[in-house]
């Protein structure tokens, strides 16, 4: 008699929909990282002359977020691809 717990099982393949979900999550993580890097680099800071005042300071985070999202969509710095590969490997260890 064979113990079924000891028989190696083939890992299920990820569906195309799940792969796209993982790719989107990886892209979002890269965009979040890039947004923080832009913040520390001083991107979208209020100007000292002819600035928009408090409103500009409050909404600059939206600009940084959209700039980072556009960068990630355009290929980014390669972080999303590394994250995607790690997520796929974690979710589907047999492939």
TORKOL-4160 file (C-alpha; in steps of 0.2 Angstrom, whole numbers, padded with zeros to 4 digits, m for minus):
95
<pt num="1" X="0000" Y="0000" Z="0000"/>
<pt num="2" X="0007" Y="0017" Z="m0005"/>
<pt num="3" X="0005" Y="0032" Z="0007"/>
<pt num="4" X="m0002" Y="0046" Z="m0004"/>
<pt num="5" X="0006" Y="0059" Z="0007"/>
<pt num="6" X="0023" Y="0053" Z="0001"/>
<pt num="7" X="0019" Y="0053" Z="m0018"/>
<pt num="8" X="0026" Y="0069" Z="m0026"/>
<pt num="9" X="0012" Y="0079" Z="m0034"/>
<pt num="10" X="0015" Y="0090" Z="m0049"/>
<pt num="11" X="0013" Y="0108" Z="m0045"/>
<pt num="12" X="m0002" Y="0116" Z="m0054"/>
<pt num="13" X="0002" Y="0128" Z="m0068"/>
<pt num="14" X="m0003" Y="0146" Z="m0065"/>
<pt num="15" X="m0017" Y="0152" Z="m0076"/>
<pt num="16" X="m0014" Y="0167" Z="m0088"/>
<pt num="17" X="m0026" Y="0177" Z="m0077"/>
<pt num="18" X="m0016" Y="0173" Z="m0061"/>
<pt num="19" X="0000" Y="0177" Z="m0070"/>
<pt num="20" X="m0007" Y="0194" Z="m0075"/>
<pt num="21" X="m0013" Y="0197" Z="m0057"/>
<pt num="22" X="0005" Y="0194" Z="m0051"/>
<pt num="23" X="0013" Y="0205" Z="m0064"/>
<pt num="24" X="0001" Y="0219" Z="m0059"/>
<pt num="25" X="0005" Y="0217" Z="m0041"/>
<pt num="26" X="0024" Y="0217" Z="m0045"/>
<pt num="27" X="0022" Y="0233" Z="m0056"/>
<pt num="28" X="0012" Y="0241" Z="m0042"/>
<pt num="29" X="0026" Y="0237" Z="m0029"/>
<pt num="30" X="0039" Y="0245" Z="m0041"/>
<pt num="31" X="0028" Y="0260" Z="m0044"/>
<pt num="32" X="0027" Y="0262" Z="m0025"/>
<pt num="33" X="0046" Y="0260" Z="m0023"/>
<pt num="34" X="0049" Y="0273" Z="m0037"/>
<pt num="35" X="0037" Y="0285" Z="m0029"/>
<pt num="36" X="0046" Y="0285" Z="m0013"/>
<pt num="37" X="0063" Y="0287" Z="m0022"/>
<pt num="38" X="0056" Y="0302" Z="m0031"/>
<pt num="39" X="0050" Y="0309" Z="m0014"/>
<pt num="40" X="0067" Y="0308" Z="m0007"/>
<pt num="41" X="0075" Y="0315" Z="m0023"/>
<pt num="42" X="0064" Y="0330" Z="m0021"/>
<pt num="43" X="0053" Y="0328" Z="m0036"/>
<pt num="44" X="0037" Y="0338" Z="m0036"/>
<pt num="45" X="0042" Y="0349" Z="m0022"/>
<pt num="46" X="0034" Y="0366" Z="m0020"/>
<pt num="47" X="0044" Y="0380" Z="m0028"/>
<pt num="48" X="0050" Y="0394" Z="m0018"/>
<pt num="49" X="0044" Y="0407" Z="m0031"/>
<pt num="50" X="0028" Y="0407" Z="m0040"/>
<pt num="51" X="0023" Y="0391" Z="m0031"/>
<pt num="52" X="0006" Y="0385" Z="m0028"/>
<pt num="53" X="0007" Y="0386" Z="m0009"/>
<pt num="54" X="m0001" Y="0373" Z="0003"/>
<pt num="55" X="m0012" Y="0366" Z="m0011"/>
<pt num="56" X="0004" Y="0362" Z="m0022"/>
<pt num="57" X="0012" Y="0353" Z="m0007"/>
<pt num="58" X="m0003" Y="0343" Z="m0003"/>
<pt num="59" X="m0006" Y="0337" Z="m0021"/>
<pt num="60" X="0012" Y="0334" Z="m0025"/>
<pt num="61" X="0011" Y="0316" Z="m0019"/>
<pt num="62" X="m0002" Y="0312" Z="m0032"/>
<pt num="63" X="0010" Y="0319" Z="m0046"/>
<pt num="64" X="0024" Y="0308" Z="m0039"/>
<pt num="65" X="0012" Y="0293" Z="m0039"/>
<pt num="66" X="0007" Y="0295" Z="m0057"/>
<pt num="67" X="0025" Y="0298" Z="m0062"/>
<pt num="68" X="0031" Y="0283" Z="m0054"/>
<pt num="69" X="0016" Y="0273" Z="m0061"/>
<pt num="70" X="0021" Y="0279" Z="m0078"/>
<pt num="71" X="0039" Y="0274" Z="m0076"/>
<pt num="72" X="0034" Y="0257" Z="m0070"/>
<pt num="73" X="0022" Y="0254" Z="m0085"/>
<pt num="74" X="0036" Y="0260" Z="m0096"/>
<pt num="75" X="0048" Y="0246" Z="m0090"/>
<pt num="76" X="0054" Y="0255" Z="m0074"/>
<pt num="77" X="0071" Y="0249" Z="m0067"/>
<pt num="78" X="0068" Y="0230" Z="m0068"/>
<pt num="79" X="0062" Y="0228" Z="m0051"/>
<pt num="80" X="0044" Y="0223" Z="m0056"/>
<pt num="81" X="0051" Y="0209" Z="m0067"/>
<pt num="82" X="0062" Y="0202" Z="m0052"/>
<pt num="83" X="0047" Y="0204" Z="m0040"/>
<pt num="84" X="0036" Y="0195" Z="m0053"/>
<pt num="85" X="0048" Y="0180" Z="m0055"/>
<pt num="86" X="0049" Y="0179" Z="m0036"/>
<pt num="87" X="0030" Y="0179" Z="m0034"/>
<pt num="88" X="0028" Y="0165" Z="m0048"/>
<pt num="89" X="0042" Y="0155" Z="m0040"/>
<pt num="90" X="0034" Y="0156" Z="m0023"/>
<pt num="91" X="0016" Y="0152" Z="m0029"/>
<pt num="92" X="0021" Y="0138" Z="m0041"/>
<pt num="93" X="0037" Y="0130" Z="m0034"/>
<pt num="94" X="0037" Y="0116" Z="m0047"/>
<pt num="95" X="0040" Y="0127" Z="m0062"/>
